[in-house]
Amino acid sequence: MGIYSAKISHISEIKEGDKISIPNDATNGGRALILLQTAGLIKVDEAAGLLPTLKDITENKLNLEIIEVDASTTARTLEDVTCAVINSGFAVDAGFTPKEDAIFLETIDDNSRPYINIIAARREDKDNEVLKRIVELYQSDKVKEIINRLYKGSQVTTW
């Protein structure tokens, strides 16, 4: 996830009263607020955990106007806001290369663990050979290359 702008080139250029769009769903909206906190723009209540909402903002020194929109439309809001927090998949779909175009990117570290996509099965299917084969095929170098090409290096495989 990253912060993108058509109006500024660095996070430090955000000023009093600027508008920032974020995804409106609980998971991505919370993640976006945490990213804005990491960027030093706001502070959120730690008690909210991974799912803070606008009500959990405890500090907003620049009086930023944070606007919630559908995650798939965040890139389209760039003409109307100073910046937008955009999921990397939607950013790539909008023509961005996250590592080059974002003015601030989410750090990949232990705090990223909640956002890792996993393949899960019911306990009774844990030894299912077909499911094991799907995982084996997915977690291959060929799939890793395809993910890297399609997502322009913005998706990190964890296997």
N, CA, C and O of each residue as an XYZ file, in Angstrom:
636
protein
N       0.851     -1.168      0.000
C       0.000      0.000      0.000
C       0.899      1.235      0.000
O       1.948      1.259      0.645
N       0.472      2.247     -0.727
C       1.281      3.456     -0.805
C       0.437      4.715     -0.849
O      -0.780      4.667     -1.026
N       1.106      5.832     -0.684
C       0.462      7.144     -0.786
C       0.919      7.750     -2.111
O       2.113      7.823     -2.399
N      -0.053      8.182     -2.907
C       0.216      8.709     -4.243
C      -0.355     10.121     -4.357
O      -1.301     10.485     -3.659
N       0.239     10.901     -5.251
C      -0.261     12.255     -5.458
C       0.004     12.721     -6.881
O       1.013     12.364     -7.490
N      -0.907     13.515     -7.395
C      -0.719     14.179     -8.685
C      -0.325     15.634     -8.461
O      -0.073     16.368     -9.417
N      -0.271     16.055     -7.176
C      -0.036     17.460     -6.860
C       1.265     17.738     -6.118
O       1.812     18.837     -6.214
N       1.756     16.765     -5.391
C       2.999     16.955     -4.631
C       3.936     15.781     -4.914
O       3.500     14.731     -5.385
N       5.206     15.963     -4.627
C       6.165     14.896     -4.908
C       6.810     14.313     -3.655
O       7.588     13.363     -3.741
N       6.492     14.878     -2.493
C       7.070     14.359     -1.252
C       6.055     14.508     -0.123
O       5.296     15.475     -0.073
N       6.058     13.552      0.761
C       5.121     13.534      1.885
C       5.221     14.812      2.732
O       4.233     15.243      3.326
N       6.408     15.410      2.785
C       6.607     16.620      3.599
C       5.883     17.841      3.033
O       5.773     18.861      3.714
N       5.391     17.753      1.804
C       4.690     18.867      1.171
C       3.209     18.932      1.561
O       2.521     19.888      1.205
N       2.719     17.931      2.281
C       1.321     17.952      2.720
C       1.159     19.087      3.717
O       1.967     19.249      4.631
N       0.103     19.871      3.530
C      -0.070     21.057      4.370
C      -1.438     21.071      5.053
O      -2.289     20.220      4.794
N      -1.620     22.023      5.898
C      -2.843     22.221      6.680
C      -4.088     22.114      5.809
O      -4.204     22.786      4.784
N      -5.021     21.256      6.233
C      -6.312     21.143      5.580
C      -6.353     20.339      4.293
O      -7.406     20.240      3.663
N      -5.233     19.766      3.893
C      -5.233     18.973      2.658
C      -6.191     17.795      2.773
O      -6.491     17.316      3.867
N      -6.663     17.340      1.609
C      -7.576     16.207      1.541
C      -6.799     14.944      1.151
O      -5.951     14.963      0.259
N      -7.115     13.852      1.845
C      -6.493     12.565      1.561
C      -7.605     11.527      1.461
O      -8.437     11.412      2.361
N      -7.618     10.774      0.362
C      -8.615      9.708      0.243
C      -7.995      8.378      0.671
O      -6.820      8.103      0.425
N      -8.834      7.560      1.324
C      -8.409      6.240      1.777
C      -9.524      5.247      1.454
O     -10.669      5.654      1.256
N      -9.208      3.953      1.399
C     -10.270      2.961      1.190
C     -11.276      2.983      2.336
O     -10.921      3.270      3.479
N     -12.538      2.677      2.022
C     -13.585      2.753      3.042
C     -13.915      1.418      3.705
O     -14.780      1.370      4.580
N     -13.246      0.335      3.309
C     -13.522     -0.944      3.977
C     -12.648     -1.066      5.217
O     -11.587     -0.448      5.302
N     -13.097     -1.859      6.167
C     -12.434     -1.931      7.473
C     -10.958     -2.306      7.385
O     -10.115     -1.647      7.995
N     -10.641     -3.343      6.642
C      -9.255     -3.805      6.588
C      -8.343     -2.796      5.914
O      -7.331     -2.394      6.488
N      -8.693     -2.379      4.693
C      -7.825     -1.454      3.961
C      -7.868     -0.043      4.530
O      -6.865      0.670      4.500
N      -9.023      0.364      5.047
C      -9.104      1.682      5.681
C      -8.232      1.743      6.921
O      -7.514      2.720      7.136
N      -8.295      0.697      7.739
C      -7.432      0.639      8.925
C      -5.972      0.630      8.551
O      -5.153      1.318      9.160
N      -5.655     -0.155      7.547
C      -4.269     -0.234      7.066
C      -3.805      1.128      6.547
O      -2.661      1.524      6.771
N      -4.695      1.845      5.854
C      -4.362      3.172      5.331
C      -4.103      4.162      6.462
O      -3.167      4.958      6.390
N      -4.924      4.113      7.499
C      -4.710      5.019      8.640
C      -3.376      4.710      9.328
O      -2.658      5.621      9.741
N      -3.058      3.437      9.445
C      -1.756      3.062     10.035
C      -0.621      3.568      9.146
O       0.405      4.021      9.652
N      -0.798      3.495      7.829
C       0.223      4.015      6.913
C       0.376      5.523      7.067
O       1.497      6.033      7.071
N      -0.739      6.245      7.193
C      -0.665      7.699      7.408
C       0.036      8.010      8.723
O       0.752      9.006      8.828
N      -0.166      7.169      9.715
C       0.544      7.335     10.992
C       2.039      7.079     10.798
O       2.869      7.834     11.304
N       2.378      6.031     10.077
C       3.787      5.719      9.809
C       4.460      6.871      9.067
O       5.640      7.150      9.276
N       3.703      7.529      8.206
C       4.233      8.677      7.458
C       4.327      9.931      8.319
O       4.839     10.953      7.860
N       3.842      9.871      9.561
C       3.939     11.000     10.470
C       2.829     12.027     10.315
O       2.950     13.142     10.822
N       1.754     11.675      9.627
C       0.695     12.646      9.368
C      -0.398     12.665     10.431
O      -1.000     13.708     10.686
N      -0.652     11.533     11.040
C      -1.679     11.429     12.079
C      -1.191     10.460     13.144
O      -0.147      9.825     12.991
N      -1.954     10.352     14.223
C      -1.739      9.304     15.211
C      -3.085      8.638     15.452
O      -4.124      9.297     15.486
N      -3.049      7.312     15.620
C      -4.267      6.572     15.906
C      -4.133      5.854     17.237
O      -3.031      5.532     17.680
N      -5.254      5.613     17.855
C      -5.303      4.928     19.141
C      -4.784      3.495     18.980
O      -5.325      2.721     18.190
N      -3.740      3.148     19.727
C      -3.166      1.802     19.657
C      -4.188      0.728     20.007
O      -4.101     -0.396     19.514
N      -5.144      1.064     20.845
C      -6.158      0.096     21.262
C      -7.012     -0.381     20.087
O      -7.663     -1.422     20.186
N      -7.021      0.360     18.983
C      -7.801     -0.031     17.803
C      -7.138     -1.175     17.041
O      -7.758     -1.780     16.167
N      -5.898     -1.470     17.365
C      -5.208     -2.573     16.705
C      -5.027     -2.342     15.226
O      -4.624     -1.260     14.799
N      -5.331     -3.379     14.432
C      -5.135     -3.320     12.988
C      -6.310     -2.693     12.243
O      -6.243     -2.482     11.032
N      -7.383     -2.399     12.969
C      -8.586     -1.890     12.313
C      -9.036     -0.526     12.836
O     -10.204     -0.361     13.188
N      -8.140      0.443     12.892
C      -8.591      1.760     13.341
C      -9.558      2.374     12.326
O      -9.510      2.073     11.133
N     -10.418      3.227     12.825
C     -11.349      3.969     11.976
C     -11.039      5.453     12.144
O     -10.162      5.827     12.923
N     -11.753      6.280     11.421
C     -11.552      7.728     11.553
C     -11.767      8.180     12.999
O     -11.131      9.131     13.454
N     -12.660      7.504     13.718
C     -12.929      7.851     15.117
C     -11.742      7.557     16.030
O     -11.666      8.083     17.140
N     -10.816      6.717     15.565
C      -9.646      6.354     16.371
C      -8.454      7.279     16.168
O      -7.398      7.066     16.763
N      -8.610      8.300     15.336
C      -7.527      9.269     15.144
C      -7.433     10.111     16.406
O      -8.393     10.774     16.800
N      -6.267     10.077     17.032
C      -6.067     10.815     18.281
C      -5.303     12.117     18.063
O      -5.308     13.002     18.918
N      -4.651     12.220     16.916
C      -3.903     13.450     16.615
C      -3.910     13.676     15.109
O      -3.630     12.767     14.327
N      -4.234     14.904     14.721
C      -4.283     15.292     13.320
C      -3.872     16.757     13.269
O      -4.691     17.640     13.013
N      -2.580     17.001     13.517
C      -2.073     18.373     13.666
C      -2.295     19.245     12.438
O      -2.413     20.465     12.556
N      -2.352     18.627     11.255
C      -2.553     19.406     10.034
C      -4.030     19.530      9.667
O      -4.366     20.068      8.612
N      -4.907     19.034     10.531
C      -6.344     19.060     10.250
C      -6.646     18.532      8.852
O      -7.405     19.132      8.090
N      -6.037     17.402      8.539
C      -6.254     16.782      7.242
C      -7.698     16.311      7.133
O      -8.285     15.833      8.104
N      -8.252     16.452      5.955
C      -9.595     15.940      5.701
C      -9.421     14.565      5.061
O      -9.003     14.454      3.909
N      -9.741     13.538      5.810
C      -9.583     12.172      5.323
C     -10.927     11.691      4.813
O     -11.912     11.631      5.550
N     -10.942     11.349      3.527
C     -12.180     11.001      2.835
C     -12.157      9.510      2.491
O     -11.236      9.027      1.831
N     -13.177      8.796      2.947
C     -13.267      7.366      2.669
C     -14.012      7.127      1.361
O     -15.104      7.655      1.149
N     -13.404      6.319      0.482
C     -14.006      5.959     -0.796
C     -13.782      4.462     -1.037
O     -12.957      3.835     -0.373
N     -14.509      3.909     -1.974
C     -14.292      2.514     -2.322
C     -12.837      2.333     -2.765
O     -12.303      3.145     -3.519
N     -12.208      1.263     -2.288
C     -10.784      1.028     -2.580
C     -10.484      1.064     -4.076
O      -9.427      1.541     -4.489
N     -11.406      0.562     -4.880
C     -11.167      0.522     -6.322
C     -11.195      1.900     -6.977
O     -10.806      2.035     -8.137
N     -11.648      2.924     -6.256
C     -11.740      4.267     -6.842
C     -10.698      5.239     -6.286
O     -10.669      6.400     -6.694
N      -9.848      4.792     -5.367
C      -8.890      5.722     -4.750
C      -8.002      6.410     -5.786
O      -7.735      7.607     -5.674
N      -7.546      5.668     -6.784
C      -6.678      6.285     -7.799
C      -7.412      7.371     -8.577
O      -6.810      8.368     -8.974
N      -8.712      7.179     -8.795
C      -9.488      8.161     -9.551
C      -9.747      9.442     -8.763
O     -10.190     10.438     -9.334
N      -9.478      9.429     -7.465
C      -9.707     10.633     -6.659
C      -8.525     11.596     -6.707
O      -8.613     12.701     -6.172
N      -7.431     11.200     -7.332
C      -6.207     12.008     -7.291
C      -6.374     13.422     -7.844
O      -5.626     14.318     -7.453
N      -7.317     13.640     -8.727
C      -7.556     15.001     -9.237
C      -8.220     15.884     -8.191
O      -8.112     17.109     -8.253
N      -8.906     15.270     -7.230
C      -9.708     16.021     -6.266
C      -9.090     16.125     -4.875
O      -9.571     16.891     -4.041
N      -8.031     15.364     -4.618
C      -7.399     15.356     -3.295
C      -5.904     15.625     -3.445
O      -5.351     15.537     -4.542
N      -5.266     15.950     -2.334
C      -3.818     16.141     -2.384
C      -3.114     14.811     -2.593
O      -2.146     14.719     -3.348
N      -3.606     13.791     -1.920
C      -3.036     12.459     -2.110
C      -4.067     11.400     -1.765
O      -5.093     11.677     -1.144
N      -3.762     10.176     -2.187
C      -4.649      9.046     -1.954
C      -3.816      7.860     -1.493
O      -2.697      7.646     -1.958
N      -4.380      7.100     -0.577
C      -3.744      5.863     -0.143
C      -4.343      4.764     -1.017
O      -5.550      4.521     -0.992
N      -3.475      4.102     -1.793
C      -3.944      3.154     -2.795
C      -3.265      1.805     -2.601
O      -2.048      1.727     -2.434
N      -4.075      0.735     -2.627
C      -3.535     -0.621     -2.592
C      -2.686     -0.818     -3.848
O      -3.012     -0.289     -4.911
N      -1.610     -1.572     -3.726
C      -0.693     -1.708     -4.856
C      -1.354     -2.312     -6.094
O      -1.032     -1.911     -7.212
N      -2.265     -3.261     -5.925
C      -2.943     -3.840     -7.086
C      -3.731     -2.794     -7.862
O      -3.666     -2.749     -9.091
N      -4.473     -1.952     -7.148
C      -5.228     -0.884     -7.801
C      -4.291      0.182     -8.373
O      -4.589      0.783     -9.405
N      -3.168      0.415     -7.708
C      -2.195      1.387     -8.217
C      -1.624      0.912     -9.553
O      -1.510      1.695    -10.496
N      -1.272     -0.352     -9.631
C      -0.748     -0.911    -10.876
C      -1.815     -0.845    -11.970
O      -1.517     -0.487    -13.110
N      -3.061     -1.192    -11.621
C      -4.152     -1.107    -12.598
C      -4.331      0.317    -13.119
O      -4.753      0.510    -14.259
N      -4.017      1.304    -12.300
C      -4.150      2.712    -12.698
C      -2.917      3.216    -13.451
O      -2.848      4.387    -13.823
N      -1.945      2.326    -13.673
C      -0.763      2.709    -14.444
C       0.437      3.124    -13.618
O       1.439      3.571    -14.177
N       0.364      2.991    -12.314
C       1.488      3.362    -11.454
C       2.451      2.192    -11.267
O       2.058      1.027    -11.322
N       3.703      2.525    -11.048
C       4.700      1.570    -10.589
C       4.975      1.970     -9.141
O       5.662      2.960     -8.890
N       4.440      1.205     -8.186
C       4.512      1.620     -6.785
C       5.893      2.056     -6.300
O       6.012      3.083     -5.632
N       6.920      1.305     -6.621
C       8.260      1.640     -6.121
C       8.780      2.948     -6.693
O       9.690      3.555     -6.128
N       8.209      3.388     -7.811
C       8.662      4.623     -8.456
C       7.714      5.794     -8.243
O       8.151      6.938     -8.119
N       6.412      5.507     -8.199
C       5.417      6.578     -8.228
C       4.842      6.974     -6.874
O       4.335      8.086     -6.724
N       4.910      6.097     -5.897
C       4.359      6.442     -4.584
C       5.245      7.485     -3.915
O       6.469      7.437     -4.033
N       4.619      8.430     -3.210
C       5.417      9.406     -2.457
C       5.761      8.850     -1.072
O       6.617      9.388     -0.369
N       5.074      7.758     -0.692
C       5.383      7.068      0.563
C       4.856      5.653      0.437
O       3.690      5.443      0.102
N       5.717      4.682      0.706
C       5.329      3.270      0.601
C       5.369      2.591      1.951
O       6.186      2.918      2.812
N       4.481      1.652      2.115
C       4.449      0.810      3.300
C       5.778      0.053      3.408
O       6.285     -0.469      2.416
N       6.325      0.000      4.604
C       7.546     -0.738      4.843
C       7.219     -2.223      4.942
O       6.220     -2.609      5.548
N       8.063     -3.045      4.346
C       7.873     -4.489      4.453
C       8.748     -4.989      5.595
O       9.974     -5.039      5.497
N       8.072     -5.359      6.686
C       8.764     -5.852      7.874
C       7.803     -6.734      8.662
O       6.779     -7.155      8.124
N       8.110     -7.019      9.917
C       7.237     -7.875     10.723
C       5.825     -7.311     10.872
O       4.874     -8.068     11.065
N       5.682     -5.988     10.783
C       4.352     -5.379     10.883
C       3.484     -5.662      9.654
O       2.275     -5.429      9.677
N       4.098     -6.159      8.590
C       3.363     -6.484      7.365
C       2.659     -7.833      7.451
O       1.807     -8.138      6.617
N       2.998     -8.631      8.436
C       2.470     -9.995      8.535
C       0.944    -10.088      8.460
O       0.439    -11.023      7.839
N       0.200     -9.185      9.048
C      -1.263     -9.319      8.960
C      -1.800     -9.185      7.535
O      -2.939     -9.569      7.271
N      -1.002     -8.651      6.620
C      -1.480     -8.382      5.274
C      -1.006     -9.420      4.259
O      -1.196     -9.244      3.056
N      -0.401    -10.485      4.733
C       0.067    -11.550      3.853
C      -1.128    -12.404      3.443
O      -1.913    -12.838      4.286
N      -1.252    -12.635      2.154
C      -2.300    -13.537      1.658
C      -1.848    -14.970      1.891
O      -0.690    -15.311      1.649
N      -2.753    -15.796      2.355
C      -2.411    -17.185      2.631
C      -3.379    -18.123      1.917
O      -4.500    -17.752      1.568
N      -2.915    -19.331      1.715
C      -3.780    -20.393      1.204
C      -4.165    -21.214      2.419
O      -3.297    -21.718      3.132
N      -5.454    -21.351      2.657
C      -5.933    -22.055      3.842
C      -6.869    -23.189      3.440
O      -7.511    -23.151      2.391
N      -6.925    -24.185      4.295
C      -7.826    -25.313      4.086
C      -8.428    -25.703      5.425
O      -7.898    -25.385      6.490
N      -9.541    -26.395      5.337
C     -10.138    -26.918      6.562
C      -9.194    -27.954      7.162
O      -8.452    -28.622      6.441
N      -9.227    -28.080      8.460
C      -8.363    -29.019      9.158
C      -8.457    -30.424      8.551
O      -7.442    -31.101      8.385
N      -9.675    -30.856      8.223
C      -9.848    -32.206      7.673
C      -9.275    -32.359      6.259
O      -9.149    -33.481      5.768
N      -8.925    -31.246      5.597
C      -8.342    -31.298      4.256
C      -6.838    -31.035      4.241
O      -6.247    -30.887      3.172
N      -6.223    -30.976      5.405
C      -4.800    -30.600      5.468
C      -3.884    -31.577      4.742
O      -2.786    -31.193      4.339
N      -4.298    -32.813      4.565
C      -3.480    -33.805      3.868
C      -3.995    -34.121      2.463
O      -3.533    -35.074      1.835
N      -4.936    -33.339      1.975
C      -5.501    -33.539      0.647
C      -4.409    -33.309     -0.399
O      -3.834    -32.223     -0.472
N      -4.127    -34.324     -1.201
C      -3.035    -34.261     -2.182
C      -3.279    -33.216     -3.269
O      -2.337    -32.564     -3.720
N      -4.529    -33.050     -3.691
C      -4.833    -32.044     -4.714
C      -4.523    -30.646     -4.170
O      -3.911    -29.829     -4.859
N      -4.944    -30.380     -2.949
C      -4.682    -29.063     -2.356
C      -3.182    -28.841     -2.150
O      -2.676    -27.743     -2.382
N      -2.487    -29.866     -1.723
C      -1.027    -29.759     -1.560
C      -0.357    -29.444     -2.897
O       0.595    -28.666     -2.956
N      -0.864    -30.055     -3.969
C      -0.292    -29.815     -5.301
C      -0.561    -28.377     -5.751
O       0.303    -27.745     -6.359
N      -1.752    -27.864     -5.455
C      -2.070    -26.469     -5.794
C      -1.091    -25.525     -5.105
O      -0.570    -24.600     -5.728
N      -0.847    -25.757     -3.840
C       0.096    -24.922     -3.099
C       1.495    -25.038     -3.712
O       2.185    -24.035     -3.892
N       1.904    -26.263     -4.027
C       3.226    -26.490     -4.620
C       3.374    -25.731     -5.941
O       4.392    -25.081     -6.178
N       2.351    -25.817     -6.800
C       2.404    -25.127     -8.084
C       2.387    -23.614     -7.913
O       3.098    -22.893     -8.613
N       1.572    -23.141     -6.980
C       1.491    -21.691     -6.750
C       2.811    -21.149     -6.209
O       3.272    -20.090     -6.636
N       3.403    -21.858     -5.292
C       4.636    -21.383     -4.661
C       5.864    -21.806     -5.466
O       6.792    -22.422     -4.941
N       5.846    -21.465     -6.737
C       6.944    -21.818     -7.631
C       7.649    -20.562     -8.130
O       7.129    -19.452     -8.019
N       8.838    -20.762     -8.680
C       9.588    -19.640     -9.234
C       8.856    -19.010    -10.414
O       8.916    -17.797    -10.616
N       8.155    -19.854    -11.202
C       7.427    -19.328    -12.361
C       6.316    -18.373    -11.913
O       6.164    -17.294    -12.486
N       5.550    -18.756    -10.907
C       4.492    -17.890    -10.394
C       5.099    -16.630     -9.782
O       4.556    -15.536     -9.935
N       6.216    -16.785     -9.097
C       6.901    -15.624     -8.504
C       7.280    -14.618     -9.595
O       7.119    -13.412     -9.407
N       7.780    -15.106    -10.726
C       8.144    -14.235    -11.853
C       6.908    -13.522    -12.416
O       6.952    -12.332    -12.727
N       5.811    -14.267    -12.540
C       4.578    -13.680    -13.075
C       4.059    -12.588    -12.138
O       3.676    -11.511    -12.593
N       4.045    -12.859    -10.846
C       3.597    -11.859     -9.858
C       4.479    -10.613     -9.935
O       3.982     -9.487     -9.908
N       5.773    -10.825    -10.030
C       6.710     -9.701    -10.097
C       6.463     -8.861    -11.355
O       6.497     -7.631    -11.303
N       6.216     -9.529    -12.479
C       5.978     -8.814    -13.737
C       4.633     -8.085    -13.711
O       4.558     -6.904    -14.050
N       3.577     -8.785    -13.310
C       2.237     -8.182    -13.311
C       2.112     -7.016    -12.339
O       1.461     -6.016    -12.643
N       2.734     -7.145    -11.175
C       2.591     -6.130    -10.136
C       3.796     -5.208    -10.028
O       3.953     -4.477     -9.051
N       4.638     -5.257    -11.045
C       5.770     -4.328    -11.166
C       6.633     -4.273     -9.906
O       7.086     -3.205     -9.493
N       6.851     -5.441     -9.305
C       7.712     -5.529     -8.131
C       7.076     -5.059     -6.838
O       7.757     -4.976     -5.816
N       5.779     -4.747     -6.857
C       5.140     -4.200     -5.651
C       4.537     -5.276     -4.746
O       4.170     -4.992     -3.606
N       4.436     -6.492     -5.241
C       3.933     -7.599     -4.414
C       5.127     -8.461     -4.033
O       5.944     -8.806     -4.888
N       5.231     -8.802     -2.780
C       6.351     -9.592     -2.299
C       5.844    -10.989     -1.954
O       4.921    -11.143     -1.154
N       6.445    -11.993     -2.555
C       6.055    -13.358     -2.233
C       6.727    -13.758     -0.919
O       7.840    -13.325     -0.621
N       6.042    -14.580     -0.151
C       6.543    -14.923      1.182
C       6.998    -16.359      1.305
O       7.317    -16.815      2.403
N       7.034    -17.072      0.208
C       7.504    -18.455      0.294
C       8.949    -18.545     -0.081
O       9.523    -19.634     -0.069
